[in-house]
Amino acid sequence: MGAEEFKVDDRVLVARDVTYKDVWIEATVDEEEDNPYVGKVITVLADDGVYYSSYSHHFKEVSREHLA
């Protein structure tokens, strides 16, 4: 799944560059915007209730292996 394929309610991992945490964290896609100036922008809601928004390359799909 490429970043441009994210849909609302998809589970994703959020890059440390976005959260300023030591590890990538899990979150749920809240919104996907096609910004005419910067491209795809994804807004997610993390499990701790914090919203993060950034360029699509800062997110990746949660793999099935990760969920097991």
N, C-alpha and C positions, 0 to 999 in steps of 0.2 A: 504494500500500500504506500503510495507516495503521499507527500504532505498535502498536495492539492486534492486528495481524495478523502480527507477528514470530513466527518459529518458530525452534527450535533449529537451528543451522548456517547461518542466514541471515547474509549479509554486510551490515553496517551501518556508518554513520559515527557517531562519538561526539563530542558537543559539547565545545568547549574548556572550558566550565564544569565538566565532569566530570573531564577529564584534566589541566587546568591547563597545557596546551600551547598553542602559538601557532596551531595549525591543528586542524581536525577530523581524527581519525584513523580508520582502518579497523579493524574487529574482527569477530569471529564471535559470534553469539548463543549463549550457553552455557545460559541458563535464563530463563524468563519466569514471573513470579509474579503472581498476582492478590491483592495485599495488601488486606485489608478496610478498612484505615485510609487508605491513600494511593493506591490503584488499582494499575495495572500497574507492576511494577518489573522492569527488564531487567538481567541480568548478562551481560557479554560478556568475551571473551578477546581482547585486542589482539594484533597480530602480534609485539609484543616480549615477549609472555608475561605481561603484567600484566592482572589482572582489574579491571573497572570495573562498578559497579552504580549505577543511578539510575532516576528516573522515566522513563517511556516517551517523554516529549516531548524528552528529551535525545539521542534516537537518530533517524536517518533512513536509509531504504533507500539502498544504493549503487546509483546509476543505471547503466544500460548504457553511457551516454556516458562516465561516470567510469572504467569498466573498460577502455574502448577505448584 
